[in-house]
Amino acid sequence: MKKSYLFLAALVAGVLLFAGTRKADNPYNLAVGTPEIKSITALTFGPNGVLFIGDSQSAAVFAVDTKDTKKVNTAKAFELKNIDVKIAEALGTAKENINITDIAVNPISKKLYIAVKSADGTPLLLTLNADNEIKPVSLKDVKFSSIELNNVAAADAKDQRGRPLRVSSISDLGYYNGKLMVSGLSNKEFSSSFRSIGFPFTGKQEDESSLEMYHGAHGRYETTSPIRTFSVTKIAGKEYVVASYTCTPLVLFAMDDLKPGASAKGRTIAEMGNQNTPADMIWLKTDNKDFLVMANDRRPAAKVSHEEIQKFEGSLTSKVATTAGVNFTALPYEKVMQLDKLDDTRAVVIQKKANGDLDLWTSDGKNI
């Protein structure tokens, strides 16, 4: 009965109920209601417990006030073997019927938020605390706002291989300096796009930037593949988006170039191996030095020092057979499917082990 209750609670809390709203007094112009979310592609936290939920199917982003603002100074490590089995059991189903689509650590409470897609496509949002308690997040009568992305692919549009394009309208989210950043595909000729949307949402969205980069493994410039994951860094005092694509170029885009409607050309600083899709990237500190850590679905997780990125002044513009560019370390962890930052030195990891188990664990500040 308990398992069934959690599943029903998740559905009732759910994310597909028709939205009805009323105004509420809050600093982010949020209204009270039930957001009509059709999919959860990406998660990231903004200010004061606001969770941004990227919904590719709707081509929209929702900002939800989680009210999860009790500060935890020292985060307890997450450790949960067979997390897919545990989630499935809590939902009263089998692990084959769920797919973990993203995770995000609330930087205030250190609670882990987990996006799950069920076999029929229903999106669910769960939390996991450090005592391994799995709970559904109610999205009924919450404070929220949303913004629909402009210039997205039609709901039935497909690529040359017959794959739906709408699913890539949102590939990753980030929040930086009061703006929500969204990578994905648009319906333009140069479809790889990057959006920077002011928060609180105003209902108006400026045009997206179109992106171009040289893909060394393919030996050509490309404009139609979406960024898979990105972060922000400063080099010599200037802000850059550091982005990675499938197969696996690492590219810098100057923030100054990512203006509404602009076509931005990136500088490819590394090729990190083909036949791989990066899942997430975060910045961690080791011995007070900054490192970019990237999760990969087929290759080992990778670690690149900020110092190496900063000193590499060139750009890869010729075909690469294996790897090239910035020096990086291949970590002894393959098939890291999800990754987020727990604190300055530790990461939360979901890794598919060699025996097929899907385990959640936390780095100790030295092993990653």
Disulfide bonds with the S-S distance in Angstrom:
none
